[in-house]
Amino acid sequence: MFGIGMPEMILILAIALIILGPKKLPEIAKSLGRGIAEFKKATQEFKENLDVDNDLKEARDAIQEIKGDIQETVQESMTEDTAPYEDEAVSEEDLEHTFDEDVTEAPKEPVEDKPRQEADEEEPPKDV
């Protein structure tokens, strides 16, 4: 404790006994003990508050890191979603040309209209 050994402690107590007297020494020792206990309690509470502050700081840093990761992932996702469209960029002239080709091509074989036989054969459901 503070680098004070047993001989130094005995010397201090002897001087205190001579100066204060035998009646006041126990009262002062009791007060000194209470003061030291209060000091220890205050330092312990201070350390706990520092630990809580450090924990809160670590939690805040972790949340900021997660927030940054989420923003980065969303931005990557958005760029990946738009990337295929950017690669396949088509000019308006190409679109007009494509539509003109589709319209000018005639079907090679005529398409026949087939009546729906299944619809005629089914009976409507009966209400119960």
Steps between C-alpha positions, in 0.01 A plus 500: 500500500670819373843339549482535878636205694430386856778705666380821333141428603598447864695827499202693358262349759741584783524863388119520461455354850736758649343796314128408524491308823346162582139630516478660152711246309221236465248763382742636242592148384129421459444821300807429290373146429159635391669757277713235333194276452308790341796577277522136386126494434519822296794372294319169439188686376719718280665191349158344438381818327811497282434136412139580411616795288751277323234236440265763360775634276577149373129438436467833318806420287358155420167653398676756279699219338185296438326809360792558261495134392126515433533820298785350300302182434195698388712713266667188355160339458364803321798518264477127428129531419559781252820355350329260253294785360803720456680227303205453267455866419310535171458818304160624386591431137571135583163475674315651203682268262414199717133593515487558123643153436246338732209672332611436143554129549192299413434160649601220263207274585148621569383461854167323540252594763417187697182501706539416863340161533586458866292801599195368314524154657525617861184561694469805719543432873183458698434711806435305816 
